[in-house]
Amino acid sequence: MGAQAVKTSADDIVLELRGLTKVFGSGAAAVRAVDGIDLTVRRGELVIIMGPSGSGKTTLLTLIGGLLKPTSGTVHINGIDITAMKESALTQVRRHNVGFIFQSYNLLESLSAVENVEVVLDLAGRGGRGAAVKAEQILVDLGMGHRLHFKPRDLSGGEKQRVSVARAMINDPDLMLADEPTANLDSKHGPEIVLLLRAVAKELGRTAVIVSHDVRIQELADRILWFEDGRFKDNPEPAVAPAEEKTTGV
């Protein structure tokens, strides 16, 4: 990234969860997907949340990003309780303060790489020539200068994910959330994406929270949290990378 690392104070909290709970259903059929979670994450941290399928990891990430309302508890981003917000205000938080990166990329197939990034600024009311220049620059910084005008169908999996990272970064959010960002990438390019997020966190003073099954990226985290049955627990055993995986290339 080329920027100087941002110094942080002990009180520089970007994300704080208190008693966060999400229950689906009721009565005997009720499922506590997230069960009374407390968590504090500071500026510059990269935290990876791991756990078995069905443990509630993605539900937790969705609650953090304000895409789902909790049953109880609070989510504070930069000291602001987003769970108490009306939808119109929450939309603004998602556009300006949170960057999302998805396993499936969620790119618009009719737009080029640079247009997919620029549209985020348009939605935030920051369109125009400046938006196009900023979108181009961030893609160049991420090694995508030679693919600016390619449509998603002409990009590899790794290139699509770089566009997704650029799109998540374009509004300079304090908090970046990634749901299985390496799942469709091979053993080289999966970790490269997380290295990009780590560089953003460390050099630009952002905070990154990643949900993943990918044991290849564990060493890149500041903290690894094991999530199971809706709660954080001690990891029952050291994760071992699989001997063979079927992945798409870059």
C-alpha angles and dihedrals in degrees: 000000000000097000126122116260114263117239115226135198127227090251096050096113118171100171129031127172122189123186091335111184135170120186122186118201126357143256117006091348094056116127119199098210091172115025118195101313123189118189138157122194123182133210113283096023126129110202124185119201113203134177144123124303112278094024094121099256096133091044088054092050091048091053091049091053094050094244091119131036116235123233088228141344132053142273116205121192112188088346095306119121103228093182089071094053129108115241094256092056092042090055089057091051091052091049098046109023106032130055118199127206118186134198090233093048093228093219121163106249094209093057130074122241093265092045090052088058096040093053090067089062090046091055090050091053094253100110130133134081092320090058092054092050093049092047091051093048096050091050090049089051089053093052096258100113091115092053102046096120100036119114118234092256088063095049128087121237093261092049092050090052091050088055088050090052091049090050091050091050100043097090092047094242120190091218127048120190122194125188111202093324094174100043096104096039133089127248094274103042098038093066090042090064091052090047087057091052090047090052090050091051096046102037102034099034097244127141123234128196116186129189110204148150090202110116090185091078099048095101090059094062128095087208135011116204121194112218121194134155090002096305142085112256140167110279103257094218139356112280116245122205113242116253093231135016134181107229140155118247131234 
